[in-house]
Amino acid sequence: MIYVNTGSQDPAFNFAVEAYFMTEKPQVDTVFLFWHTQPTVMLGKFQNSYKELNLAAIQEDGVQVVRRQTGGGTIYTDLGGWQFSFITPGKRTGIDFRPFMEPIVAALETLGIQAEFNSRNDLTVAGQKFSGNAQASQGDFTLHHGSLLYDTDLARMVRYCRPPVYKLKAKGIDSIQSRTTNLIDYLPERWSSQTFADKMLSLLLKSETETYSLTAEDKARVNQIADQKFRSWDWTYGKNPAFSLQREAHTPGGQIEIALEIKNGLIEGCQIQGDFFSAVDLGQFVQALKGLPYQREALADFIFEQFPNLIHNVSSEKILDIFI
């Protein structure tokens, strides 16, 4: 196994490191990464960011949103938690999480934590989730990566991640926070996040493990990949599947109902209904919306600058909140 210390807390950079070792710097041995990030929401490859996330809160708090190259659900990460990545040579005909989760479970057991693999891609302790995992193959390599909630701000996770109601009903729970936990609460001693990482690495890295440091050339290319893909609006938001969205609110100006058609992250159609009053030609407003990115910043500039008095007795800020 080859251990690569990326030295970065940037999720886009670390995802680009994964891609780099899968496609441009292949190794004959498994490549292993152990990393953490500044506050970040990570989307699964096939998820719809507008339906999964509280984008207003995310923007207000200055939290990053990055889309993974693997499937699975949304997770929140910060410096209190850790991510691990395995990049292994060899084609796989299906998805098998166990070979990659077993060394994590064994290391945690040595530290005194009885972890279990009891669902399709989660690790739990005392019935509560602390790790989500995802996997994908590309060419002759398989990427498996997962998260470890160690001392993560779970309140922020609840604030930013807005899973569909059917997921909560299906599991018979009230919130994300009620089914997740931090590993720090299951240790006899409350180590710092870095101490926990050091102890995990001492157990996961065997004596024959080679350590590789990214060169200046490596970092330059990884940053290019990050810019072209993981930091780009098109990858994060433009890759959302086409979908319809309906939003409504009761305001001092009346009931407002908005129906949107979104494709490739752009507004294709819009209908506005309600018992409000408007001195603006709403047909002109709807027509001007077409082709605009369904993104809070873009909509804010559009509404505040071009249609500042769209609906009588309703602020532009409130209209923006109804849209997104």
HELIX and SHEET records of a PDB file:
HELIX    1   1 PRO A   11  THR A   23  1                                  13    
HELIX    2   2 SER A   49  GLU A   52  1                                   4    
HELIX    3   3 LEU A   55  ASP A   61  1                                   7    
HELIX    4   4 ARG A   98  THR A  110  1                                  13    
HELIX    5   5 LEU A  154  TYR A  160  1                                   7    
HELIX    6   6 VAL A  165  LYS A  171  1                                   7    
HELIX    7   7 GLN A  177  ARG A  179  5                                   3    
HELIX    8   8 LEU A  183  TYR A  186  5                                   4    
HELIX    9   9 SER A  193  LEU A  204  1                                  12    
HELIX   10  10 ALA A  216  ILE A  225  1                                  10    
HELIX   11  11 ALA A  226  PHE A  230  3                                   5    
HELIX   12  12 TRP A  233  TRP A  233  1                                   1    
HELIX   13  13 ASP A  234  GLY A  238  3                                   5    
HELIX   14  14 LEU A  282  LEU A  289  1                                   8    
HELIX   15  15 ARG A  296  GLN A  306  1                                  11    
HELIX   16  16 SER A  316  PHE A  323  1                                   8    
SHEET    1   A 8 GLU A 116  PHE A 117  0                                        
SHEET    2   A 8 ASP A 122  VAL A 125 -1                                        
SHEET    3   A 8 GLN A 128  GLN A 138 -1                                        
SHEET    4   A 8 PHE A 141  LEU A 148 -1                                        
SHEET    5   A 8 TRP A  82  PRO A  89 -1                                        
SHEET    6   A 8 VAL A  31  TRP A  35 -1                                        
SHEET    7   A 8 ILE A   2  VAL A   4  1                                        
SHEET    8   A 8 GLU A 210  TYR A 212  1                                        
SHEET    1   B 3 GLN A  64  ARG A  67  0                                        
SHEET    2   B 3 THR A  40  LEU A  43  1                                        
SHEET    3   B 3 ILE A  75  THR A  77 -1                                        
SHEET    1   C 3 PHE A 243  THR A 251  0                                        
SHEET    2   C 3 GLY A 254  LYS A 263 -1                                        
SHEET    3   C 3 LEU A 266  GLY A 274 -1                                        
END                                                                             
